[in-house]
Amino acid sequence: MPTTILRTIPDADHDPLALTREDLGSLQLRRLQWTVRHAYENVPLYRRKFDEAGIHPADIRALSDVTALPFTTKADLRETYPFGMFAVPTSEVSRIHASSGTTGRPTVVGYTRGDLDRWAGLVARSLGAAGVRAGWKLHNAYGYGLFTGGLGLHAGAELLGAAVIPMSGGQTARQVQLISDFRPDAISCTPSYLLAIADAMEKEGIDPRSSSLKVAILGAEPWTNEMRREIERRLDLDAVDIYGLSEVMGPGVAMESALTKDGPHVWEDHFLPETIDGETGMPVEPGALGELVFTSLTKEAFPIIRYRTRDLTRLLPGTAFPAMRRIEKITGRNDDMIILRGVNLFPTQIEELVMGIETLTPHFVLELTREGRMDALTVRIERHPALPRAVCEAAATVLQQRIKVHIGTSVDVRLEEPGALPRSEGKYRRVYDLR
């Protein structure tokens, strides 16, 4: 039976934004030692993995010792489904979330009352960094339910003092109506869905730039700075990146400042980030591209040790929050990389090129097929509804040429009629593998 270690997390009352980098390192070490001991004593999988690696909690004497700990993967979470990763009895778990489970069993995460309070505090901190203020109205179009986005943003916004409009995802026409009628100051959703909302506004004869929205808190899928510029141009607001994943906490693991817009700052007083070589598992040089790995430092119900996110990024010095390192905008993952005739490419590379051609729309999908022994990629993209087809066809040809030049592989580009492709109500599915 797990042994609860509630209310023993070190330095619970620290001021995170007053920390120096040296102070932060000391706090992280104390919390890392607590987390490793908590996981070892209360999660059988961690006890087994630590013993197999020949590592004991007492061996963690410096932050650099984290690299001796074994990784945690999604396969570990599925192996222990549903509650085998919990470090407290289920009677002390206040909420349970789970992933969609599209590639197998869902990954299940739990939160104590203290975990939920800390999560709300981190989301409130994140929203403040985005420019959201007490007294504002937040239109929350993240999905509610087992997905962490809706309820995670909701609790943090209320703690900040904002009024939440809990719209959830879908019902795009109603989203437009409520934004027009309720006049919220901020919106939270996926970036691709915000573009779908802008499309729906225009179909209703509403100029998206005339809305009351000042800030968009966007995440849950990779998106580029090119898409940011498109969103900000079309809606006349500040679009900022919130980063999180359910296995580590949910939204609010890292947040971009509206003042700098240079990548999300990791809240390192609660999460210890690393970047590794995805193939060897070894740390990469500071500032080099690598796979992002997280160790939680303050989670009671579901401590996570060196979780491999599969997200590709760089760890960079802090700017808006100098003690906290930034991650470069996530634009790809180890597991959504397409290998096409020996060339590695990510959907976001195509997105960057699409956004660089003004006469193209942002609505596209990638279809992988096999012709004989050769793989082929088709970019299906909707033509611009306000432009002649000939202009759109010329733009599609330009896209095809730029993909060849900038990515180094040949693809087909096929124009579709406006509205022919599915619209995102959550995470947008870009790749359809039909091989």
N, C-alpha and C positions, 0 to 999 in steps of 0.2 A: 504494500500500500504506500503511495507517495507520501512524503513528509512535507507539509506545507512550510514555506519560509516567507510568509507574508510579512510586509512592513519591515523587512531587513535590507532592502536595496540601499546601498551606500549613498549618502549625500542627497537625499530626496528633495531637500529644500534649496538646492544651489540655484544661482542666477545664471542661466545658460548663456545669455548674451554679454555677460560681464567677464566670462572666462578668457584667460590667455591660452595660447596653444599649449604652454607647459602645464597650466592648471588642468586643462582638458585631458591631457595625457595621463595625469595622475588619477583623475576621476575615472577615465576609461579603464585603467588597470584595475582599480578597486572593483568596479562593476563587472569587468570581465572575469575576475577571480570568483566573484559571487555567482555569476551565471554558469560558469563551468562546473563549479561545485554543485549548484542547484540541479543542473542537467544530469550530472553523473549520478547523483544520489537518488534521483526521482524518475528518470526515463531509462528503462531497460535497454533500448536501442543504443543510447549514448554510452551507457556503462559497458556494453559489449564492444562497441567500436573503439572506445578509449582503451579498454584492456587489450584488444587486438593490436592497437597501435603502440602499446607500451607507454601510454601517457596517463598521468594521474593529475587531478586538479592541483595538487601541491606543486607540480612542476611548472605552473604558470607564474613566473616571477617578473616578467616584462611583457609589454605589449607585443613585441616581436615573437614571443613564444606561441602566439596564436597560430603561426604557420605549422606548428607541430601537431595541431589538432586535426582530426579527420574531417573531410567535407561531408555536408548533408546535401542530398539530392532529392528531387521529386520522387524518385523510386523509393527512397527511404520512407517518405511520408505515405506513399501508397501501400508499402509493406506493412505499416503499422495502423492502417485504416481500421476503425475510424478514430479511436481515441488513444492509441498507443504512444503518441508523442506528448500527451499531456503530463505535466509535472506536478499537478495537484489533483486531488480527487474531483470527479465530475460534480460532486455536490458543491464545490467551491467555484465552479465555472459559471459565469454570468451570461455569456453569449457564445454561440458557435456559428462560425462562417465556413464556407467551403467554396472551392473553385468549381468551374463548370464540369470538369472531368471529361473533356472532349477526347482525350487520348488515353483514357483508362479510368480507374477509380478517381473520384474527386479527392483533392487534398483538403483535409479538415483541420481547422485551427480553432483554438479556444481562448477565451479572455476571462480573467478574474475581474472583479469590480475595480481593483486597482489598475489593471491593464486598460480597462475602458476609460478610466479617468486620465491616465497618461496619454492614451491615444487621442482623446478629445483635446487635451492640452497641446499636443503636437500639431494637430490639425488647426487649432486656433492660432498657434504660432505661425503656421504655414500661411493661413489666410491673411494674417496681418502683414506678412512679408509680401504677399501679392497685392496689398493695398486695400483689402476689404476692411471696413470699419464697423464698430458698434453702431447700431441704428440703421444699417443698410439692410436691404432685402436681397437674399440669395436664392435664385431660381436653380434648384438642384435637379439636374436631368441625368444624374448617374442612377443606375438601376438599384432599387432597394431589394432586400431579400438576402440570399446567401452570399451574393457578391458584396465585397467590403466597401465599394465606392459610395453608395447612397447613404447608408447609415453612418459610415465613417465621416463623410463631409458634414452630414447633418449635425452630429453631436458637437463637432468642433466649431461650426458656425454659431450654434446656440450658445456655446460657452463664451465665444468672442462677443456675443451680444447682438448678433445679426438675426433678423427674422427669416426663417427658412420657408421656402415654397417647395414642398416635397413632391415635385412633379414625377420623378423617376423617368425612365426612358420610354421611347415610343410615343404614339399619338402625336405626331409632329404638328398636325394642324392645331391641336389644342395647345401645344407648346407655344406656337406663334400667338394664339389668342391670349394666353395668360401673360406672356411677355408684354403684349400690347396693353392689356387691361391693368395688370398689377404693377407694371413699370419697375421691375427689379433693377438693382444697381449692379449685380454680378450674376454670372451664370457658371455652373460647373457641369462638365460633360466631357465626352471624348472630342478631340479636335475635328474628326471627320463628321461627327454628328452635328457639331455647331455649323459646319458648312451646309449640311442638309437642312438645318433650320433656316439658314440664310436663303437657301434656294426656295424654301417654302414661303418665306416672307415675300420674296420677289414675285412668286406666282400669285400671291394675294394682293399684289400692287403696293406692298409696303417696302420702303427703302430701308434695308437693314441698318444703315448708318443713322437713321432717325430714331432708333430704339433708345431706351433709357440705359442700356447696359454700358458700364464703364470698364469692367474687368471680366475676363474669362479665365477660369481655373481649369486647365485642360490636362488630361493624362489618360492612363490606362492603355495607351497604344503608342508606338513610336511615331514621332512627327518631326518634321524638319523646320529649320528657320524660314525656308521658303513658304511652307504652309502657314507659319506664324504671320509672315508679311501679308499673305493673301487674306487671312482671317481679319487682321487688323485693318487692312484696306477696306474690306467689304463691310465691316461692322463698326469701324471707328471706335475701337476700344484697345485696352492693353491685354494681350494674350500671354499668360505665363504658365509654366510647366510645373505640375505637381507630380511627384514620383512616389510610387509605393507598390507593394505587392502583398497579397494576403499572407503568404508564408512568413513574411518578416513583420508585418503589422496590418497593412492596408495603406490607403492614401496618407501622405504626411511623413513618410520616411525621409523625404528630401523635398525642398521647395525652392523655386526660382524667385528671386527678388524682382519686383516690378521696376525697381530703380536701375538694375544692371542688365537683366535679361541675358545673362551669360551662363546659364546652366543651373540646375538645382543644387542648393547647398544641402549636404547631408547633415541631419541633426545628430552629430557624432557623440553627444552626451547620452544617446540612447541606442545608437547603432554603430558598430565598428566596420568600416568598409575596407575591402582589399580589391585589387585587380590582378588577375592571374592569366597566364597563358592557358587557353582553353584546352589545348592538347596535352601539355605536360603537367598542368596544375601548379607550376612554379610562379612566384610573383614576377610581374613585369616591372620594368624600370619606372620610376616616378614620372607621371605624365604620359606614359605610353598607353596605346590602346590595349585593352584586355577585357576579360570577362569579369563582371562585377560580382563580388562575394560579400555577404553580410553575416555578421554575428550580432544577435540582439544582446543588449546590456541590461535591460530592465524588465524583461517579460517574465511573469510569474507562471501563467498557465502553460505557455508554449514557448519555452526558450529555444532558440534556433542557433546552431553552431556552424559557422562557415557554410552558409547556404549558397549554392551555386545558382545564380539567377538566370544565367544564359544571356543576360543583357551585355552588350558591348559598349564600353565607354572609356574615358580617361578620368583619373583622379587629379584635380587641379587645386591650387591654393585658393582659399576663400577670398572674396571681395566684399560683398555687402555684409557678410558675417565673417570677419577675418579669422576667427579661431576654427571655423568649420570648413572643411574642404568641400569643393564643388565637384559634381560629376558633369562631364560634357553631355550635351543633349543625347539621349538614347535614340539612335537611328537604326539599330540593327541588333539581331540576336544570333547566337550560335546556331539556334535551331530553326530560324527562318531564312537562313542563307540558301540561295539557289545556286547550284553548280550546273552551269549550262555550257556544255562542250568545253569543260576545263576552266571556265571563267567563273569566279565567285561574285555573286551580286546579291544585293538586298533590295527589297521593295522600296525602301526609302531613297535609294539612288535613282530609281525611276521617278519617284515623286519629285525629287529636286529638279530633274530635267523637265517634267511636266509643268511645274510651277514657274519655270523660267520662260515659258512660251505663253504670252498673254491670251492668245486666241484659243487655248485649250482649257477644258474644264478640269477640276480636280477629281472627277468621278471616273476611276479606272480600276480594273482588276487585271491580274496576270494569270494566264492559263498555260500550264505546262502540258505538252503532249509529246508523244513519241512517233516519229515518222521513220519506219524501218528500224534501224539501229541508232538513229540520231534523235536526241531530245530537241524540242522546239518550244519557243516561248512566244505567246501572242499577248500583246497589250491591247485589251479591249477598253476603249475610252469613249465617253459620250461626247458628241459634237456640241458646240456652243449653240444654244437655242436662238440667239439673236443674230447669228452670223450666217452668211450664205454657205452652203455645203462646200463649195469650191475652196473657200478660205479655210474651212476646217480640214479639208483633205490636204491642203498645202501644209498646214500646221502639223498634221499627223506625219507627213513625209519628213519634216524638219526634226520631229521627235525621233523617228526611226534613225535618222542620220546621226543625231547627237548621242543616242544610245551606243551606236557603233563606235563613235569617236571616243566618248568619255568612259564607257564601260568595257568596250573591246569585244562585243559579241553582236551578232545579227539577230534581230527579232522582227516579227510581224506586228504591225500596228493596224487595228481594225476599228473604224468609227462605228459607234452605236448611236441610236436616236436618243434624244433627251429623255431621261427617266427609265431607260431600258435596264440599267444595272441596279442591283439592290442598294438601298440606303441603310446606313448603319444606325442602329439604336443603342449600340454598346461598342464593344471592340470591333473595328472594321476588319472584315476578312478580305485581304488583298490577293492571296495566292490560292489558286484552285489547281491541284495536281491531278491531271486526268490521265497520267501515264499508266 
